[in-house]
């Protein structure tokens, strides 16, 4: 049975939760890739310190979340499909 646009089916809540988790996993993956790419690494005379690395992680997570909101790299969709198949 197809549900009209705007109406939720019985699995809509669980699908929404799975999509959110898939996006969260893609965000974590991208943040780690950005760390390895050197985003937030301080160079020169004004960088450094314990706080710099901690705040750089916030920058990477924010950038990764923005990438996912803009469509990401397709990882969250693949993860969502895999999780919905597993749930059946």
MODELLER restraints for C-alpha pairs under 7 A, 6 or more apart:
rsr = mdl.restraints
at = mdl.atoms
rsr.add(forms.Gaussian(group=physical.xy_distance, feature=features.Distance(at['CA:3:A'], at['CA:9:A']), mean=6.37, stdev=0.5))
rsr.add(forms.Gaussian(group=physical.xy_distance, feature=features.Distance(at['CA:18:A'], at['CA:80:A']), mean=6.21, stdev=0.5))
rsr.add(forms.Gaussian(group=physical.xy_distance, feature=features.Distance(at['CA:19:A'], at['CA:80:A']), mean=5.74, stdev=0.5))
rsr.add(forms.Gaussian(group=physical.xy_distance, feature=features.Distance(at['CA:22:A'], at['CA:76:A']), mean=4.68, stdev=0.5))
rsr.add(forms.Gaussian(group=physical.xy_distance, feature=features.Distance(at['CA:22:A'], at['CA:79:A']), mean=5.59, stdev=0.5))
rsr.add(forms.Gaussian(group=physical.xy_distance, feature=features.Distance(at['CA:22:A'], at['CA:80:A']), mean=5.60, stdev=0.5))
rsr.add(forms.Gaussian(group=physical.xy_distance, feature=features.Distance(at['CA:23:A'], at['CA:68:A']), mean=6.73, stdev=0.5))
rsr.add(forms.Gaussian(group=physical.xy_distance, feature=features.Distance(at['CA:23:A'], at['CA:76:A']), mean=5.07, stdev=0.5))
rsr.add(forms.Gaussian(group=physical.xy_distance, feature=features.Distance(at['CA:26:A'], at['CA:75:A']), mean=5.95, stdev=0.5))
rsr.add(forms.Gaussian(group=physical.xy_distance, feature=features.Distance(at['CA:26:A'], at['CA:76:A']), mean=5.49, stdev=0.5))
rsr.add(forms.Gaussian(group=physical.xy_distance, feature=features.Distance(at['CA:27:A'], at['CA:64:A']), mean=5.22, stdev=0.5))
rsr.add(forms.Gaussian(group=physical.xy_distance, feature=features.Distance(at['CA:27:A'], at['CA:65:A']), mean=5.39, stdev=0.5))
rsr.add(forms.Gaussian(group=physical.xy_distance, feature=features.Distance(at['CA:27:A'], at['CA:68:A']), mean=6.35, stdev=0.5))
rsr.add(forms.Gaussian(group=physical.xy_distance, feature=features.Distance(at['CA:30:A'], at['CA:64:A']), mean=5.38, stdev=0.5))
rsr.add(forms.Gaussian(group=physical.xy_distance, feature=features.Distance(at['CA:31:A'], at['CA:60:A']), mean=5.29, stdev=0.5))
rsr.add(forms.Gaussian(group=physical.xy_distance, feature=features.Distance(at['CA:31:A'], at['CA:61:A']), mean=5.22, stdev=0.5))
rsr.add(forms.Gaussian(group=physical.xy_distance, feature=features.Distance(at['CA:31:A'], at['CA:64:A']), mean=5.24, stdev=0.5))
rsr.add(forms.Gaussian(group=physical.xy_distance, feature=features.Distance(at['CA:34:A'], at['CA:60:A']), mean=6.35, stdev=0.5))
rsr.add(forms.Gaussian(group=physical.xy_distance, feature=features.Distance(at['CA:35:A'], at['CA:60:A']), mean=6.90, stdev=0.5))
rsr.add(forms.Gaussian(group=physical.xy_distance, feature=features.Distance(at['CA:39:A'], at['CA:60:A']), mean=6.76, stdev=0.5))
rsr.add(forms.Gaussian(group=physical.xy_distance, feature=features.Distance(at['CA:40:A'], at['CA:56:A']), mean=4.84, stdev=0.5))
rsr.add(forms.Gaussian(group=physical.xy_distance, feature=features.Distance(at['CA:40:A'], at['CA:59:A']), mean=6.97, stdev=0.5))
rsr.add(forms.Gaussian(group=physical.xy_distance, feature=features.Distance(at['CA:42:A'], at['CA:48:A']), mean=6.19, stdev=0.5))
